[in-house]
């Protein structure tokens, strides 16, 4: 017992000759210090990030630095303005409604002019990461479906039940592609970012229901920027873990070490955007089960290629609901699903997860208001166009197109590996080949390709 009381005796001895105001001051300082340390540790951003931001915020206040920044920004703005003026030369710039509406022919002509305003031949494959497929036949089917449904809104399910039926069918087809069971479910969203945001919202709220007040997601450094965006919107903390410097896939051991009591979600990419490599989803699934933490697989980029690769004759590791730890999957129908821009799917292993995605307001004077995604009103036309695209293309054509995509990708990879001075980042899993160089400035090559009409995405950390 005396050993237990010894620390208190030491404190009493240290305080016995102190004035009351000193004791109060020490106590208050200690409490405030502990509160500050707690907030620092449990903040949405890690300590390093916050210190870095604070340092640069302070640095920008230094007069000489501020003047240099302002001068550079003025130069950038002037160059941008000059470029815009040059690009718009000879075109009518409209800043107010016309008194009398334009004819359909005039509008069509102006739209054509706007579409062709850029310098890149995006219709013939010279742009990466923007346009994934151009087919006049698919385009017509999708546009016809959109024209029939342009003013529909699935928020009003009683008015437009057919749109809801099409959405449900899109989700079920996607669930089946990714080997979900009968209770797997999901939602059609406006794109990959919204799909990712909905997954983060669902598992954040699930964490809230378990008493976790400051949830954190664990993501690879190569994960799509949409996860950081979702964290900023939703007040989540992000724990970023490194990737292997040789394979450019997530360091599984680092993921395990990053999991803590606040972890509400683990994320893996299939594949990732920068390098096109696929994380070890099987290993992440085992970790998710071990720690009872949901695993989200971001397949927005290559999901609709990866799903058809086995039938196209290519091996690919399991990455979907066949792995028991996978709780949700995001995949973009408007990429290799070939649907028009503006649709994606977020899929869940079970309805409980999707429930936490929803937002419901019960006290509004306008009545009970609920919505499944970010938007209240949603474009029924986009859902119909997506549905029409899936119906028109069909499974066999998706398999054939996947074969063409993968063969082309592997041909490019093989040829690039033959070029002296160029290296490939890891092993491309689906449709992305990332390359760099240790012998010359890769950005100079990017600039030269730009001059020849190619627009390739530049990478950093490392350059590629």
LINVENVEN-V163000 format. One record per backbone hydrogen bond with DSSP energy under -1.0 kcal/mol. CO is the residue of the C=O (numbers start at 1). NH is the residue of the N-H. If there is no record, write none. Layout:
# LINVENVEN-V163000
co = [CO CO]
nh = [NH NH]
This chain:
# LINVENVEN-V163000
co = [1 5 6 7 8 9 10 11 12 15 19 20 21 22 23 24 25 26 27 28 29 30 31 32 33 34 35 36 37 38 46 47 48 49 50 51 52 53 54 55 56 58 59 62 63 64 65 66 67 68 69 70 71 72 73 74 75 76 77 78 79 80 81 82 83 84 88 103 104 105 106 107 108 109 110 111 112 114 120 121 121 126 135 136 137 138 139 140 141 142 143 144 149 152 153 155 156 160 161 162 163 164 165 166 167 168 169 170 171 172 173 174 175 176 178 185 187 189 191 192 193 194 195 196 197 198 199 200 201 202 203 204 205 207 208 215 216 217 218 219 220 224 225 226 227 228 229 230 231 231 237 239 241 242 244 249 250 251 252 253 254 260 262 265 266 268 269 272 276 277 279 280 281 282 283 284 285 286 287 288 294 295 295 296 297 297 298 299 302 302 303 305 308 309 310 320 323 327 328 329 330 331 333 335 343 344 345 346 347 348 350 350 351 354 359 361 364 369 371 378 379 380 381 382 383 384 385 386 387 388 389 390 394 395 396 397 398 399 400 401 402 403 404 405 406 407 408 409 410 411 412 413 416 419 423 434 436 441 442 443 444 445 446 447 448 449 450 455 459]
nh = [5 9 10 11 12 13 14 15 16 18 23 24 25 26 27 28 29 30 31 32 33 34 35 36 37 38 39 40 41 42 50 51 52 53 54 55 56 57 58 59 60 61 62 66 67 68 69 70 71 72 73 74 75 76 77 78 79 80 81 82 83 84 85 86 87 88 91 107 108 109 110 111 112 113 114 115 116 117 122 124 126 455 139 140 141 142 143 144 145 146 147 148 152 380 156 157 160 164 165 166 167 168 169 170 171 172 173 174 175 176 177 178 180 179 321 348 346 344 195 196 197 198 199 200 201 202 203 204 205 206 207 208 209 212 211 237 264 239 267 241 223 227 229 230 231 232 233 234 235 236 217 219 221 251 248 244 252 255 256 257 258 263 216 218 296 298 279 276 429 272 281 284 285 286 287 288 289 290 291 293 266 327 328 268 299 330 270 303 305 306 307 308 312 314 313 323 326 349 297 347 299 345 339 338 334 189 331 187 329 185 353 354 355 357 371 369 367 361 359 380 383 384 385 386 387 388 389 390 391 392 393 394 398 399 400 401 402 403 404 405 406 407 408 409 410 411 412 413 414 415 416 417 419 422 436 425 423 445 446 447 448 449 450 451 452 454 453 128 464]
